[in-house]
Amino acid sequence: YITIQSVERRFLKEDKFGYSEKVNEGRRQFEHLARIYAENILEGKENNSFLRGLFDAIVYPIYARANSELTTELSVKGMCKPGFRKLFADTDGTYYMCEKIGRRLKLGSVSDGFDFEKSRDAYNSYAAIKTELCAPCWAIRLCDSCAASAKSTENISIEGQEATCNLIREKIVQGLSIYAYLLKN
């Protein structure tokens, strides 16, 4: 099974690859592939692993979403508990939150041990970011953000999360568009 990941563009210092000029062309190609994906489903054809890797992850969560009433308590959905479910160990033995965060949020080392307090603080910090930003958001049920979504150049931050939120909502809108097309047809 193929997993598609987008380029992390907010940390590019300069656009060496002409990314800015290619965004519109990429969107047209994406929409073309989305039509092929949807038409294959409607015609009962199997989508290849590339199309499934590109679109299943944005369409299936919409199909499988919870239909119950939203609770007033926000969960930190998608957030690993650093050091319990996931841990990134660098080659020098330093522990970090996860591979997606990179060398931010040092949580100890092989020689010093794991810092449970820093892990708890990182989790609580991200929970506070989610509480502030997510409660009023229309995409809350379908959002798959985690602390890696909130990374800034040095740490995790509300500004880092805000920069990711629009991209996540755009992905959800794409999935909703494909899903609505499938339901309509």
N, C-alpha and C positions, 0 to 999 in steps of 0.2 A: 504494500500500500504506500502511496506517495503522499508526503506531507509537504505542503507549499507554505513557505514563510516569506513575508515581504521584507524588503531591505529596511533597516533601521535608519531612516533618513535624517532624523533630527540631530544626529551627532556628526554628520558630515561637515567638515570644515569648509570644503569647497566641492563644487559639483564637477568632478573630473570626468564623469561618464555621460554628461548631457542629460541628466535625469529630468530636469525641468522641462525640456523640450519634448520629452518622450511620454509625459504623463497622459496627455490627451490621446495619443496613439495607443498607449497601453489600455486606456479605458475602452476605446472602441474595440480592441481585440478581446478584452474581457467580456464585453457585452455580446460579441459574436460567439464566443465560447459558451456563455451562459445560455444563449438561444439553442445551440447544439445540444448542450446538456439537458435542457428542458424538453426539447423535441424528442430526444432519445427516450426519455422517461415516458412521454405521452404515447410514443409509438411502441413501447414495450421493449426497446432495445437496451442492451447493457452498455453503460458508459465505461470508457476505458479508465485505467487507474489515474491518468493525469487529470481528466475531467472530474472524477470522483474526488481526488485529492484537492482540487481547486474549489469545488462547490458543495460537497457533502457537509463539510464542517460549517458552512454558513446557512445551509437549508435545513439540515436535520434538527438542529436545536430549536428552530421555529416550529417544526412539526411536533417535536417531543416536549415542548415547553409546558410548564405547569399552568393549569387553568384555574387554580384556586385563587381566592382573594389574597391580595398582598398583605403581609403582616406589617406592623409598624416597626418591628425590629429588623434591621438590616443584617444579613449574614455577610461574612467576608468570603463570599463565593470565589473559588478559584485561587485562593491564597493558601500556599503551603505554610505549615508551621515550621519555620526554619530550624533545621537540625533534627526534626522529628520525622518528617516525611521526605525531606530533601536537604542535601548539603553539598556545596561545591568546595572541593579541596584543591587548592592550587598546587603546582609542582613543588613549591617550597614548604608545603605542609600547612599553609594558612587556610582557615575555614572561612567561607563566605556563604551568604544566604542561598544562592543558587547560581547555576551557570548563566541564566538569563540576566542576572543583575551584574555579573562580572565581578570585578574587584572593588565593589562597593559593599558596605556593611560587613566589615570584618567581625567574625563571630568566634574568634579564637584560633588555635593552631594545634597541631599534633603535640608539640612540646608543652603548651600552656593549658590545653584542654578546651572544652567548649564553654562559651559564655552564655548561659541560659538567660541571664538578665538582658543582655543585648538582643537576644533572639525574641524575648517577650516584648521588649521595647519596639523592635522593628515591626512585629505583628500588630501591636497596639497603635503604632504610628500609622500604619497602612489602614487599619480599621477606622481611624479618625478621618483619614482622607476620604475613604469610601462613604462614611456617614455624611460628610459635608457635601460631597459632589453627587452622590448616587441617589439620595432620597428623592429629589425632584426630577430625576432623569426618566424619560419615557422608555429608555432601553434597558432598564434595570434587570428585567427577567432574562434577557438574552445576552447580557454583557458577560464576557469571559476574561475581564481584566484581572490581573494579579499585581503583586508588588513590582514585577518587572515592567508593567505598564506605567508605573509611576517613577521610573528611574530618571534622575537628572544626571548631570555630569559627575556629581560627587556622592549622591545618596538617593533616597526616594523622597519625593516631594509632591505637594499638591500641584505645582506647576508642571511637573513631569507627567502627572496623571491627566491634567487638563489637555496637554498636548496630544495625548493618546486618545482621549474620549471622542474627539471628532472622527478619528480614523475608525474607531470601533463602531460608532453609530453609522458611519458610511458603509461599513461591511454588513451591518445588520439590515440597513435599507436595501442593499443589494440582495441579501437573502430573502427579505420580505417580498421584493419585486419578483424574484424567481418563484417563490412559493405561491404568490397571488396568481401569477401566470399559470402555474400548474393547476391550481384550484379552478380557475376560470375556464380552462380548456380540458 
